[in-house]
Amino acid sequence: MSDNPVRWFEIYVQDMKRARAFYESVFKLKIEKMENPGNPKMDYWRFPQMIMDKPGTTGALVKMDEFPSGGNSTIIYFGCEDCAVEAARAEKAGGKIHMGKTSIG
Protein backbone atom coordinates (compact mmCIF):
# COMPACT_ATOMS: atom_id res chain seq x y z
CA MET A 1 0.00 0.00 0.00
CA SER A 2 1.57 3.27 -1.10
CA ASP A 3 -0.61 5.77 0.76
CA ASN A 4 -1.39 6.27 4.44
CA PRO A 5 -4.23 3.90 5.46
CA VAL A 6 -5.27 6.07 8.45
CA ARG A 7 -8.46 7.89 7.43
CA TRP A 8 -9.91 9.28 10.67
CA PHE A 9 -9.39 9.11 14.41
CA GLU A 10 -11.51 9.85 17.46
CA ILE A 11 -10.14 10.70 20.90
CA TYR A 12 -12.80 10.27 23.59
CA VAL A 13 -12.66 12.83 26.41
CA GLN A 14 -14.58 13.60 29.61
CA ASP A 15 -13.89 17.35 29.79
CA MET A 16 -14.19 18.82 26.29
CA LYS A 17 -13.20 22.36 27.27
CA ARG A 18 -10.02 21.08 28.92
CA ALA A 19 -9.18 18.70 26.04
CA ARG A 20 -9.69 21.40 23.40
CA ALA A 21 -7.50 23.85 25.31
CA PHE A 22 -4.79 21.20 25.65
CA TYR A 23 -4.64 20.17 21.96
CA GLU A 24 -5.03 23.75 20.68
CA SER A 25 -2.16 24.87 22.94
CA VAL A 26 0.15 21.95 22.13
CA PHE A 27 -0.35 22.01 18.34
CA LYS A 28 -1.11 25.75 17.92
CA LEU A 29 -4.30 25.11 15.95
CA LYS A 30 -8.05 25.69 16.22
CA ILE A 31 -10.42 22.77 16.77
CA GLU A 32 -13.89 23.37 15.28
CA LYS A 33 -17.33 22.24 16.48
CA MET A 34 -19.04 19.66 14.26
CA GLU A 35 -22.80 19.33 14.25
CA ASN A 36 -23.91 15.77 14.83
CA PRO A 37 -27.63 15.39 14.10
CA GLY A 38 -27.39 11.60 14.47
CA ASN A 39 -26.63 11.73 18.19
CA PRO A 40 -27.50 14.94 20.08
CA LYS A 41 -25.76 13.57 23.22
CA MET A 42 -22.41 13.57 21.40
CA ASP A 43 -20.13 16.63 21.64
CA TYR A 44 -17.88 16.46 18.57
CA TRP A 45 -14.95 18.80 17.72
CA ARG A 46 -12.84 18.32 14.58
CA PHE A 47 -9.13 18.92 14.10
CA PRO A 48 -8.30 20.98 10.97
CA GLN A 49 -8.93 19.41 7.57
CA MET A 50 -6.16 17.57 5.78
CA ILE A 51 -4.12 19.50 3.24
CA MET A 52 -3.67 17.65 -0.05
CA ASP A 53 -0.05 16.74 -0.84
CA LYS A 54 0.89 17.07 2.85
CA PRO A 55 1.35 14.21 5.33
CA GLY A 56 -1.24 13.50 7.98
CA THR A 57 -4.92 12.82 8.48
CA THR A 58 -7.65 14.38 10.59
CA GLY A 59 -10.01 13.35 13.34
CA ALA A 60 -11.99 14.62 16.29
CA LEU A 61 -12.34 14.97 20.03
CA VAL A 62 -15.54 13.25 21.16
CA LYS A 63 -17.46 13.52 24.44
CA MET A 64 -20.12 10.87 25.09
CA ASP A 65 -21.27 9.68 28.50
CA GLU A 66 -21.19 6.07 27.25
CA PHE A 67 -17.49 6.30 26.30
CA PRO A 68 -15.29 7.83 29.04
CA SER A 69 -11.68 8.76 28.39
CA GLY A 70 -8.75 6.62 29.48
CA GLY A 71 -7.88 3.04 28.65
CA ASN A 72 -9.15 2.18 25.17
CA SER A 73 -10.67 5.57 24.41
CA THR A 74 -9.05 6.29 21.04
CA ILE A 75 -10.42 4.83 17.81
CA ILE A 76 -8.48 4.88 14.55
CA TYR A 77 -10.33 4.27 11.30
CA PHE A 78 -8.29 2.68 8.50
CA GLY A 79 -9.23 2.68 4.83
CA CYS A 80 -8.90 -0.35 2.57
CA GLU A 81 -10.72 -2.17 -0.22
CA ASP A 82 -11.94 -5.07 1.97
CA CYS A 83 -11.17 -4.96 5.70
CA ALA A 84 -11.58 -8.74 5.94
CA VAL A 85 -8.27 -9.04 4.06
CA GLU A 86 -6.41 -6.86 6.56
CA ALA A 87 -8.20 -8.53 9.48
CA ALA A 88 -6.92 -11.92 8.31
CA ARG A 89 -3.40 -10.48 8.05
CA ALA A 90 -3.72 -9.02 11.56
CA GLU A 91 -4.71 -12.40 13.00
CA LYS A 92 -1.87 -14.10 11.15
CA ALA A 93 0.52 -11.52 12.67
CA GLY A 94 -0.74 -12.34 16.19
CA GLY A 95 -3.57 -9.80 16.54
CA LYS A 96 -7.03 -10.56 17.84
CA ILE A 97 -10.20 -9.44 16.08
CA HIS A 98 -12.81 -8.21 18.60
CA MET A 99 -15.45 -7.46 15.96
CA GLY A 100 -15.39 -8.78 12.42
CA LYS A 101 -16.26 -6.85 9.29
CA THR A 102 -19.26 -4.63 10.08
CA SER A 103 -20.90 -1.87 8.04
CA ILE A 104 -20.80 1.61 9.63
CA GLY A 105 -23.09 3.09 6.98
C-alpha positions as CSV (number, residue, x, y, z in Angstrom):
1,M,0.0,0.0,0.0
2,S,1.6,3.3,-1.1
3,D,-0.6,5.8,0.8
4,N,-1.4,6.3,4.4
5,P,-4.2,3.9,5.5
6,V,-5.3,6.1,8.5
7,R,-8.5,7.9,7.4
8,W,-9.9,9.3,10.7
9,F,-9.4,9.1,14.4
10,E,-11.5,9.8,17.5
11,I,-10.1,10.7,20.9
12,Y,-12.8,10.3,23.6
13,V,-12.7,12.8,26.4
14,Q,-14.6,13.6,29.6
15,D,-13.9,17.4,29.8
16,M,-14.2,18.8,26.3
17,K,-13.2,22.4,27.3
18,R,-10.0,21.1,28.9
19,A,-9.2,18.7,26.0
20,R,-9.7,21.4,23.4
21,A,-7.5,23.9,25.3
22,F,-4.8,21.2,25.6
23,Y,-4.6,20.2,22.0
24,E,-5.0,23.7,20.7
25,S,-2.2,24.9,22.9
26,V,0.1,21.9,22.1
27,F,-0.3,22.0,18.3
28,K,-1.1,25.7,17.9
29,L,-4.3,25.1,16.0
30,K,-8.0,25.7,16.2
31,I,-10.4,22.8,16.8
32,E,-13.9,23.4,15.3
33,K,-17.3,22.2,16.5
34,M,-19.0,19.7,14.3
35,E,-22.8,19.3,14.2
36,N,-23.9,15.8,14.8
37,P,-27.6,15.4,14.1
38,G,-27.4,11.6,14.5
39,N,-26.6,11.7,18.2
40,P,-27.5,14.9,20.1
41,K,-25.8,13.6,23.2
42,M,-22.4,13.6,21.4
43,D,-20.1,16.6,21.6
44,Y,-17.9,16.5,18.6
45,W,-14.9,18.8,17.7
46,R,-12.8,18.3,14.6
47,F,-9.1,18.9,14.1
48,P,-8.3,21.0,11.0
49,Q,-8.9,19.4,7.6
50,M,-6.2,17.6,5.8
51,I,-4.1,19.5,3.2
52,M,-3.7,17.7,0.0
53,D,0.0,16.7,-0.8
54,K,0.9,17.1,2.8
55,P,1.3,14.2,5.3
56,G,-1.2,13.5,8.0
57,T,-4.9,12.8,8.5
58,T,-7.6,14.4,10.6
59,G,-10.0,13.4,13.3
60,A,-12.0,14.6,16.3
61,L,-12.3,15.0,20.0
62,V,-15.5,13.3,21.2
63,K,-17.5,13.5,24.4
64,M,-20.1,10.9,25.1
65,D,-21.3,9.7,28.5
66,E,-21.2,6.1,27.2
67,F,-17.5,6.3,26.3
68,P,-15.3,7.8,29.0
69,S,-11.7,8.8,28.4
70,G,-8.7,6.6,29.5
71,G,-7.9,3.0,28.7
72,N,-9.2,2.2,25.2
73,S,-10.7,5.6,24.4
74,T,-9.1,6.3,21.0
75,I,-10.4,4.8,17.8
76,I,-8.5,4.9,14.6
77,Y,-10.3,4.3,11.3
78,F,-8.3,2.7,8.5
79,G,-9.2,2.7,4.8
80,C,-8.9,-0.4,2.6
81,E,-10.7,-2.2,-0.2
82,D,-11.9,-5.1,2.0
83,C,-11.2,-5.0,5.7
84,A,-11.6,-8.7,5.9
85,V,-8.3,-9.0,4.1
86,E,-6.4,-6.9,6.6
87,A,-8.2,-8.5,9.5
88,A,-6.9,-11.9,8.3
89,R,-3.4,-10.5,8.1
90,A,-3.7,-9.0,11.6
91,E,-4.7,-12.4,13.0
92,K,-1.9,-14.1,11.2
93,A,0.5,-11.5,12.7
94,G,-0.7,-12.3,16.2
95,G,-3.6,-9.8,16.5
96,K,-7.0,-10.6,17.8
97,I,-10.2,-9.4,16.1
98,H,-12.8,-8.2,18.6
99,M,-15.5,-7.5,16.0
100,G,-15.4,-8.8,12.4
101,K,-16.3,-6.9,9.3
102,T,-19.3,-4.6,10.1
103,S,-20.9,-1.9,8.0
104,I,-20.8,1.6,9.6
105,G,-23.1,3.1,7.0
